[in-house]
Amino acid sequence: MDKMTFKTPLAIAIAAASLGASGAAMADATMEERLAELEARIVAAEQRAEAAEQRAAQAEQQRNATADIESDAEIEERLARVERYADGEEGFSFNVYARSGLLIGEDGKSAEGGPYVTPAGPEGGAVGRLGNEPDTYAEAILNYRMRFDNGAKALYRTMIADGTTSSNDWTGGESDINVRQVFAEFSDLPSFTGAFENASIWAGKRFDRDNFDIHWLDSDVVFLAGTGGGIYDMQLADNWKSNLSIYGRSFADFDVVSSEDPGLEGDTDNLILTSNNYFGNWQWMVNGMSAADNDDRVNDLVLDDNDDVVRTGEAGADNGFHTMVAYHGGSFFGMGEGSYKAAVLHGQGLGAETKNIGANGNLTDDATSTRLALYGTTYIAPKWRVAPAVLAETSEDRFASGDQYDWATLNVRLANELTENFEMQYEASYQMIDIDPQGYSDRNEVDGDYTKFTIAPTFKPEVGGFWQRPEIRLFASWSDWDDELNDYSATDSFGADEFTGSQWTFGVQSEVWF
């Protein structure tokens, strides 16, 4: 509104009211005095009107400012929520690991293979996996994350996995589809203070969060899994974080030797109490195991036609101990950029299964195992990268008194990045095997070596590092081993028709993770 338009009617109204109120006193005054008084009143009215207008304008500005602040706050909250969803802090996310390919022998038929193909394989003796995998295996991980008004967070995860060696499109009768993980985890709980301030708790069926592996051998360094509960990241000192968990695993049913009924069936569960501790780059893991009544299990029980016991092996252990000391390095063994991990593991009784902790109920009470795991990754030139790995174990009294299982694997993966989308990968793998099973499960004593070389032209959306996926590989592999290894077991891959050494295999494979 124009200021003069506002003032003029107001002034006239005030003037009229003033004249009416003056009465007779106004009549006696001179015209000049009356006009002067009227002018003064008009000026005062204008000043009051201007002050009122200024107050109204200030109030309007304050309202607008408040509205702007509220709007900005709402926008910031919406942006923060979108960012949390984008970063995976809230909402649904989907992760995958998958591999699938053909492994064809010289005869044009499917070939035996896999990282655990050698006689040492059943006891964890893996060899290089490049150009040596005949299976299709897939993991689908479904996550849902929540964040609450008080800052607390929750994670729910389900993991479904399936594996088969069939090349068919429909493998429902052959596949091993399985729900491998179902658990909930809570973190950032405001009522947790002190050593538990940054701790998280979980319960359900899961892989332990801190498992780690040697990818090129398809072998975990340590694998702890089962159903249970625990707490992660207790801050016990400035340089000491600790995890505490309990896992349960169900052993396969077994036959019990009994004078009344030598074929009586038994069953048991293995409980694993684990403490995982971190001191900077160092890790110290301790596990204790108890499996009630597993000492009723008898390895290698054989009955004759009258159900009489004709041979028995050792009794299974009902407890065990396992420990691991590991170092997670931030360089390539201190010699340059890259990374490395080193671990020494030892177990007794049920803990003598040093990798899959608590997973083997056939181990005897006297079983002992010691394992070494070591690997690193680095670039040796701008377009060349290398990843050496060592995995070795010595074990005795595993399943029968006096048995001995010694093996060691040396593996080297080499890659040359030729373009943005293409690289050449090479792998050499060697394994020394010296096994004396003392007749357990009709296995024979063997002592020999296994060797494999692979060349694999590889396509990627983008090269750059050993962990860049997805990729599609063509490959040719040559493998050879000492003839003696073919006599290890009638049920072993070695010694099968057309698989006795000096083998060429060919194929194509994809590998994906995200």
C-alpha positions as CSV (number, residue, x, y, z in Angstrom):
1,M,0.0,0.0,0.0
2,D,1.3,3.5,-0.9
3,K,2.1,5.5,2.2
4,M,0.3,8.6,1.2
5,T,-2.9,6.6,0.3
6,F,-2.8,5.3,3.8
7,K,-2.1,8.6,5.6
8,T,-4.6,10.9,3.9
9,P,-8.0,9.2,4.8
10,L,-6.6,8.6,8.3
11,A,-5.7,12.2,8.7
12,I,-9.1,13.4,7.6
13,A,-10.9,11.1,10.0
14,I,-8.7,12.3,12.9
15,A,-9.3,15.9,11.9
16,A,-13.0,15.4,11.8
17,A,-13.1,13.8,15.2
18,S,-10.9,16.5,16.7
19,L,-13.2,19.2,15.4
20,G,-16.3,17.6,16.8
21,A,-14.7,17.2,20.2
22,S,-13.5,20.7,20.5
23,G,-16.9,22.2,20.7
24,A,-17.2,25.8,21.7
25,A,-13.5,26.3,22.6
26,M,-12.7,25.9,19.0
27,A,-15.1,28.6,18.0
28,D,-13.4,31.3,20.1
29,A,-9.9,30.5,18.8
30,T,-8.6,32.2,15.8
31,M,-8.6,30.4,12.5
32,E,-4.7,30.3,12.5
33,E,-4.5,28.7,15.9
34,R,-7.1,26.1,15.0
35,L,-5.2,25.2,11.8
36,A,-1.9,24.9,13.7
37,E,-3.4,22.6,16.2
38,L,-5.0,20.5,13.5
39,E,-1.7,20.2,11.6
40,A,0.1,19.0,14.8
41,R,-2.5,16.3,15.4
42,I,-2.2,15.1,11.8
43,V,1.6,14.8,12.1
44,A,1.3,12.8,15.3
45,A,-1.3,10.5,13.6
46,E,1.1,9.9,10.7
47,Q,3.9,9.0,13.1
48,R,1.8,6.5,14.9
49,A,0.7,5.0,11.6
50,E,4.3,4.7,10.4
51,A,5.3,2.9,13.6
52,A,2.5,0.4,13.3
53,E,3.5,-0.3,9.7
54,Q,7.1,-0.9,10.7
55,R,6.0,-3.4,13.5
56,A,3.8,-5.2,10.9
57,A,6.7,-5.5,8.5
58,Q,9.1,-6.8,11.2
59,A,6.5,-9.5,12.3
60,E,6.2,-10.6,8.7
61,Q,10.0,-10.9,8.3
62,Q,10.1,-13.0,11.5
63,R,7.4,-15.3,10.3
64,N,9.2,-15.8,6.9
65,A,12.5,-16.5,8.7
66,T,10.9,-19.1,10.9
67,A,9.3,-20.7,8.0
68,D,12.7,-20.8,6.1
69,I,14.4,-22.5,9.1
70,E,11.8,-25.1,9.4
71,S,11.9,-25.8,5.7
72,D,15.7,-26.2,5.7
73,A,15.6,-28.5,8.7
74,E,13.0,-30.7,6.9
75,I,15.1,-30.7,3.8
76,E,18.3,-31.7,5.7
77,E,16.5,-34.5,7.4
78,R,15.2,-35.9,4.1
79,L,18.6,-35.6,2.5
80,A,20.2,-37.3,5.4
81,R,17.8,-40.2,5.2
82,V,18.3,-40.5,1.4
83,E,22.1,-40.6,2.0
84,R,21.8,-43.3,4.7
85,Y,19.8,-45.4,2.2
86,A,22.3,-44.8,-0.5
87,D,25.2,-45.7,1.8
88,G,23.4,-48.9,2.9
89,E,22.9,-47.6,6.5
90,E,19.1,-48.0,6.1
91,G,16.8,-50.0,3.9
92,F,17.2,-53.1,1.8
93,S,20.5,-54.3,0.1
94,F,21.5,-57.3,-1.9
95,N,24.9,-58.9,-2.1
96,V,26.1,-61.8,-4.2
97,Y,28.9,-64.2,-4.7
98,A,28.7,-66.6,-7.7
99,R,30.8,-68.7,-10.0
100,S,29.8,-70.9,-12.9
101,G,31.6,-72.6,-15.7
102,L,32.6,-75.7,-17.7
103,L,35.6,-77.9,-16.9
104,I,36.3,-80.2,-19.9
105,G,39.0,-82.8,-20.2
106,E,41.0,-84.0,-23.2
107,D,38.3,-86.5,-24.0
108,G,35.7,-83.8,-24.4
109,K,33.8,-84.9,-21.2
110,S,33.4,-83.2,-17.8
111,A,36.6,-83.5,-15.8
112,E,37.3,-84.1,-12.2
113,G,38.5,-81.0,-10.4
114,G,38.2,-78.5,-7.6
115,P,40.6,-77.0,-5.1
116,Y,40.1,-80.1,-2.9
117,V,40.7,-82.7,-5.5
118,T,43.9,-84.2,-4.1
119,P,44.2,-86.8,-1.3
120,A,44.9,-84.0,1.1
121,G,41.6,-82.2,0.1
122,P,39.3,-83.9,2.7
123,E,41.6,-82.7,5.4
124,G,41.7,-79.1,4.1
125,G,44.6,-79.3,1.7
126,A,43.5,-77.0,-1.1
127,V,45.3,-76.3,-4.3
128,G,45.0,-73.3,-6.8
129,R,41.4,-72.8,-8.0
130,L,42.0,-70.9,-11.3
131,G,40.9,-73.2,-14.2
132,N,40.2,-75.9,-11.6
133,E,36.5,-75.5,-10.7
134,P,33.8,-77.7,-12.3
135,D,30.8,-76.4,-10.3
136,T,28.1,-73.8,-10.2
137,Y,27.9,-72.1,-6.8
138,A,25.9,-69.0,-5.8
139,E,25.3,-67.1,-2.6
140,A,22.4,-64.5,-2.3
141,I,22.6,-62.3,0.7
142,L,19.5,-60.3,1.7
143,N,20.0,-57.5,4.2
144,Y,17.6,-55.0,5.8
145,R,19.1,-52.2,7.9
146,M,17.1,-50.0,10.3
147,R,18.1,-46.8,12.1
148,F,16.0,-45.6,15.0
149,D,15.3,-42.1,16.4
150,N,17.6,-42.7,19.4
151,G,20.5,-43.6,17.1
152,A,20.3,-47.4,17.5
153,K,20.8,-49.6,14.4
154,A,19.6,-53.0,13.5
155,L,20.6,-55.5,10.8
156,Y,18.6,-58.5,9.6
157,R,20.3,-60.9,7.2
158,T,19.3,-64.0,5.3
159,M,21.7,-65.9,3.1
160,I,20.7,-68.6,0.6
161,A,23.3,-70.7,-1.2
162,D,23.3,-73.5,-3.8
163,G,25.9,-75.6,-5.4
164,T,26.0,-78.3,-8.1
165,T,28.5,-79.9,-10.5
166,S,25.7,-80.5,-13.1
167,S,25.8,-78.5,-16.3
168,N,22.0,-78.8,-16.8
169,D,19.6,-75.8,-16.5
170,W,17.4,-77.7,-14.1
171,T,19.2,-79.3,-11.1
172,G,16.4,-79.5,-8.5
173,G,17.1,-83.1,-7.8
174,E,20.9,-82.6,-7.5
175,S,21.5,-79.2,-6.0
176,D,22.2,-78.4,-2.4
177,I,20.2,-75.3,-1.8
178,N,20.4,-74.2,1.7
179,V,19.7,-71.2,4.0
180,R,23.2,-70.6,5.4
181,Q,22.5,-67.5,7.5
182,V,19.5,-66.1,9.4
183,F,20.4,-63.6,12.2
184,A,19.7,-60.2,13.7
185,E,22.4,-57.7,14.9
186,F,22.0,-54.5,17.0
187,S,24.5,-51.8,17.3
188,D,24.9,-48.1,18.5
189,L,22.6,-48.9,21.4
190,P,22.4,-45.7,23.6
191,S,22.2,-47.7,26.8
192,F,25.5,-49.4,26.2
193,T,28.3,-47.4,27.9
194,G,31.9,-47.9,29.0
195,A,33.6,-50.9,27.3
196,F,30.3,-51.7,25.5
197,E,29.7,-48.2,24.1
198,N,30.6,-49.3,20.5
199,A,29.7,-52.9,20.9
200,S,27.1,-54.8,18.8
201,I,25.1,-57.9,19.8
202,W,23.7,-60.7,17.6
203,A,21.7,-63.9,17.7
204,G,20.8,-66.5,15.1
205,K,22.5,-68.6,12.4
206,R,25.5,-66.9,10.8
207,F,29.1,-66.9,9.6
208,D,31.3,-65.2,12.1
209,R,31.9,-61.6,11.0
210,D,35.7,-61.9,11.3
211,N,36.3,-65.0,9.2
212,F,39.0,-64.5,6.5
213,D,40.3,-66.6,3.6
214,I,42.9,-67.2,0.9
215,H,40.7,-66.5,-2.1
216,W,43.0,-68.2,-4.7
217,L,42.8,-71.5,-2.9
218,D,39.0,-71.2,-2.0
219,S,40.1,-71.8,1.5
220,D,39.2,-69.9,4.6
221,V,42.1,-69.3,7.0
222,V,39.6,-69.7,9.7
223,F,35.8,-70.4,9.4
224,L,33.6,-70.2,12.4
225,A,29.9,-70.6,11.8
226,G,26.7,-72.1,13.4
227,T,23.7,-71.0,15.4
228,G,24.1,-69.0,18.6
229,G,24.8,-65.5,19.8
230,G,27.5,-63.1,20.8
231,I,28.8,-59.6,21.2
232,Y,31.4,-57.8,19.0
233,D,33.8,-54.9,19.6
234,M,34.0,-54.7,23.4
235,Q,36.7,-52.1,24.1
236,L,38.6,-53.7,27.0
237,A,41.6,-51.3,26.8
238,D,42.9,-48.6,24.5
239,N,44.4,-51.1,22.2
240,W,42.3,-54.1,22.9
241,K,39.0,-55.0,21.2
242,S,37.3,-58.3,22.0
243,N,34.5,-60.5,20.7
244,L,32.7,-63.2,22.6
245,S,30.4,-65.7,21.1
246,I,28.8,-69.1,21.5
247,Y,28.0,-71.3,18.5
248,G,26.2,-74.7,18.3
249,R,26.8,-77.2,15.6
250,S,25.0,-80.5,15.0
251,F,27.2,-83.5,14.3
252,A,26.0,-86.3,12.0
253,D,24.4,-89.3,13.6
254,F,26.6,-92.2,14.4
255,D,26.6,-95.8,15.4
256,V,27.5,-96.8,18.9
257,V,29.4,-100.0,19.9
258,S,27.3,-101.7,22.5
259,S,27.4,-105.3,23.8
260,E,23.6,-105.2,23.7
261,D,23.1,-103.5,20.4
262,P,26.3,-102.7,18.4
263,G,24.3,-100.7,15.8
264,L,22.6,-98.4,18.2
265,E,22.3,-94.9,16.8
266,G,23.6,-91.8,18.6
267,D,23.7,-88.1,18.0
268,T,25.2,-85.0,19.6
269,D,25.8,-81.3,19.3
270,N,29.0,-79.4,19.6
271,L,29.1,-76.2,21.6
272,I,31.9,-73.7,20.7
273,L,32.8,-70.9,23.0
274,T,35.0,-68.4,21.3
275,S,37.0,-65.3,22.3
276,N,38.4,-63.2,19.4
277,N,40.8,-60.5,20.5
278,Y,42.5,-57.7,18.5
279,F,45.6,-55.7,19.5
280,G,46.3,-53.3,16.7
281,N,47.2,-55.5,13.7
282,W,47.4,-58.6,15.8
283,Q,44.6,-61.1,16.3
284,W,44.4,-63.8,19.0
285,M,41.5,-66.3,18.9
286,V,40.7,-68.9,21.5
287,N,38.0,-71.6,21.2
288,G,36.8,-74.3,23.6
289,M,34.5,-77.1,22.5
290,S,32.2,-79.6,24.2
291,A,30.1,-82.3,22.5
292,A,28.3,-84.4,25.1
293,D,28.3,-88.2,24.3
294,N,30.4,-87.8,21.2
295,D,32.9,-90.3,22.8
296,D,30.2,-92.9,22.1
297,R,31.0,-92.4,18.4
298,V,33.4,-95.0,17.0
299,N,35.2,-94.2,13.8
300,D,35.3,-96.9,11.1
301,L,32.8,-99.3,12.7
302,V,32.3,-102.4,10.6
303,L,29.7,-105.1,11.2
304,D,29.5,-108.6,9.7
305,D,26.4,-110.3,8.3
306,N,25.2,-111.1,11.8
307,D,25.7,-107.5,13.0
308,D,28.7,-108.5,15.0
309,V,31.5,-106.0,15.3
310,V,34.4,-107.1,13.2
311,R,36.5,-103.9,13.4
312,T,36.3,-100.6,15.2
313,G,38.4,-97.5,15.2
314,E,39.0,-94.9,17.8
315,A,36.3,-93.2,19.8
316,G,35.4,-89.6,18.9
317,A,36.5,-86.8,21.2
318,D,33.9,-85.1,23.4
319,N,35.8,-81.8,23.8
320,G,38.5,-79.8,22.1
321,F,40.7,-76.7,22.1
322,H,41.7,-74.4,19.3
323,T,43.7,-71.2,19.0
324,M,45.0,-68.9,16.3
325,V,47.5,-66.0,16.2
326,A,47.2,-63.9,13.1
327,Y,48.7,-60.6,11.8
328,H,46.9,-58.4,9.3
329,G,49.5,-56.4,7.5
330,G,49.0,-53.1,5.7
331,S,51.9,-53.6,3.2
332,F,53.4,-56.4,1.2
333,F,55.4,-58.1,3.9
334,G,57.0,-54.7,4.7
335,M,58.6,-54.5,1.2
336,G,56.1,-52.2,-0.6
337,E,52.5,-51.3,-1.1
338,G,49.9,-54.0,-0.9
339,S,48.7,-56.2,1.9
340,Y,49.4,-59.6,3.6
341,K,47.9,-61.8,6.2
342,A,49.7,-64.5,8.3
343,A,48.3,-67.0,10.7
344,V,49.3,-70.0,12.8
345,L,46.5,-72.3,14.1
346,H,46.7,-75.2,16.5
347,G,44.0,-77.5,17.7
348,Q,43.5,-80.6,19.9
349,G,40.6,-83.1,20.1
350,L,37.6,-81.5,18.4
351,G,39.8,-78.5,17.7
352,A,42.1,-80.4,15.5
353,E,39.9,-79.3,12.5
354,T,41.8,-76.1,12.4
355,K,39.9,-74.3,9.6
356,N,36.2,-75.3,10.1
357,I,36.2,-74.8,13.8
358,G,34.2,-77.5,15.6
359,A,32.8,-79.1,12.4
360,N,34.3,-82.6,12.5
361,G,32.9,-85.1,15.0
362,N,35.2,-87.9,13.9
363,L,38.3,-86.5,15.4
364,T,39.8,-88.5,18.3
365,D,40.6,-87.2,21.7
366,D,44.3,-87.5,20.9
367,A,44.1,-85.6,17.6
368,T,46.4,-82.7,17.2
369,S,46.9,-80.3,14.2
370,T,49.0,-77.3,13.5
371,R,48.4,-75.1,10.4
372,L,50.3,-72.2,8.7
373,A,48.5,-69.8,6.4
374,L,50.2,-66.9,4.6
375,Y,49.3,-64.7,1.6
376,G,50.0,-61.3,0.1
377,T,49.1,-59.1,-2.8
378,T,51.1,-56.3,-4.6
379,Y,51.9,-54.7,-7.9
380,I,55.4,-55.7,-9.1
381,A,55.1,-53.3,-12.1
382,P,52.4,-50.7,-13.1
383,K,50.4,-53.4,-15.0
384,W,51.6,-56.6,-13.3
385,R,50.3,-57.8,-9.9
386,V,51.2,-61.0,-8.0
387,A,49.6,-62.9,-5.1
388,P,51.7,-65.7,-3.5
389,A,50.1,-68.0,-0.9
390,V,51.2,-70.8,1.4
391,L,48.9,-73.2,3.3
392,A,50.4,-76.1,5.2
393,E,49.4,-78.5,8.0
394,T,50.7,-81.3,10.0
395,S,48.3,-83.6,12.0
396,E,48.4,-86.9,13.8
397,D,46.0,-89.2,15.5
398,R,43.1,-87.6,13.7
399,F,40.9,-90.6,13.1
400,A,43.1,-93.6,14.1
401,S,45.9,-94.0,16.5
402,G,49.2,-93.3,14.8
403,D,47.8,-91.8,11.7
404,Q,49.7,-88.9,10.1
405,Y,48.5,-86.2,7.6
406,D,51.1,-83.8,6.3
407,W,50.7,-81.5,3.3
408,A,51.8,-78.1,2.1
409,T,50.6,-76.0,-0.8
410,L,52.5,-73.2,-2.6
411,N,50.4,-71.1,-4.9
412,V,51.2,-68.0,-7.0
413,R,48.6,-66.0,-9.0
414,L,50.0,-63.6,-11.5
415,A,48.1,-61.1,-13.7
416,N,49.0,-58.7,-16.5
417,E,46.5,-55.9,-17.2
418,L,46.7,-55.3,-21.0
419,T,43.7,-53.0,-21.6
420,E,40.9,-51.4,-19.5
421,N,38.9,-54.6,-20.1
422,F,41.3,-57.4,-20.6
423,E,44.1,-59.1,-18.7
424,M,46.0,-62.3,-18.7
425,Q,46.0,-64.4,-15.6
426,Y,48.4,-67.1,-14.7
427,E,48.6,-69.5,-11.8
428,A,51.1,-72.1,-10.6
429,S,50.2,-74.5,-7.8
430,Y,52.3,-77.2,-6.1
431,Q,51.3,-79.5,-3.2
432,M,53.4,-81.9,-1.2
433,I,51.4,-84.8,0.3
434,D,52.5,-87.4,2.9
435,I,49.6,-89.2,4.4
436,D,49.5,-92.4,6.5
437,P,45.8,-93.0,7.5
438,Q,46.5,-96.3,9.3
439,G,43.7,-98.0,7.3
440,Y,41.0,-95.5,8.3
441,S,38.1,-95.7,5.9
442,D,40.0,-98.1,3.7
443,R,42.6,-95.4,2.7
444,N,46.1,-96.3,1.9
445,E,49.4,-94.6,2.8
446,V,50.7,-92.3,0.0
447,D,53.6,-89.9,-0.5
448,G,53.8,-87.7,-3.6
449,D,53.5,-84.3,-5.2
450,Y,50.8,-82.5,-7.3
451,T,51.5,-79.7,-9.8
452,K,49.1,-77.5,-11.8
453,F,49.7,-74.6,-14.2
454,T,46.9,-72.4,-15.7
455,I,46.7,-69.7,-18.3
456,A,43.4,-67.7,-18.3
457,P,42.6,-64.8,-20.7
458,T,40.2,-62.7,-18.7
459,F,37.6,-60.0,-19.6
460,K,36.3,-57.4,-17.1
461,P,34.2,-54.3,-17.3
462,E,37.3,-52.6,-15.6
463,V,40.6,-54.0,-14.6
464,G,42.5,-53.0,-11.5
465,G,43.5,-55.2,-8.6
466,F,42.8,-58.8,-7.6
467,W,39.4,-57.9,-6.0
468,Q,37.8,-56.3,-9.1
469,R,34.8,-58.3,-10.2
470,P,32.9,-59.4,-12.2
471,E,35.0,-61.2,-14.8
472,I,34.7,-63.9,-17.5
473,R,37.7,-66.2,-18.1
474,L,38.8,-68.7,-20.7
475,F,41.4,-71.1,-19.4
476,A,43.6,-74.0,-20.1
477,S,45.1,-76.0,-17.2
478,W,47.7,-78.7,-17.1
479,S,48.0,-80.8,-13.9
480,D,50.2,-83.8,-13.0
481,W,50.9,-85.9,-9.9
482,D,52.9,-88.9,-8.8
483,D,51.3,-92.2,-9.7
484,E,51.3,-93.4,-6.1
485,L,48.7,-90.8,-5.2
486,N,46.2,-92.7,-7.4
487,D,46.1,-95.5,-4.9
488,Y,45.0,-93.4,-1.9
489,S,41.3,-94.4,-1.9
490,A,38.9,-96.2,-4.2
491,T,36.4,-93.3,-3.7
492,D,38.9,-90.6,-4.4
493,S,38.9,-88.6,-7.6
494,F,42.5,-89.6,-8.2
495,G,42.8,-93.0,-9.9
496,A,39.5,-92.6,-11.7
497,D,39.3,-93.5,-15.4
498,E,41.0,-90.9,-17.6
499,F,42.2,-89.0,-14.5
500,T,45.6,-90.5,-13.5
501,G,47.9,-87.6,-14.1
502,S,49.3,-85.4,-17.0
503,Q,45.9,-84.0,-17.6
504,W,44.8,-81.1,-19.8
505,T,41.6,-79.4,-19.0
506,F,39.8,-76.5,-20.7
507,G,36.9,-74.3,-20.0
508,V,35.2,-71.0,-19.5
509,Q,34.0,-69.5,-16.2
510,S,32.4,-66.3,-14.8
511,E,32.9,-65.1,-11.2
512,V,30.9,-62.3,-9.6
513,W,30.7,-60.6,-6.3
514,F,29.2,-57.3,-5.1
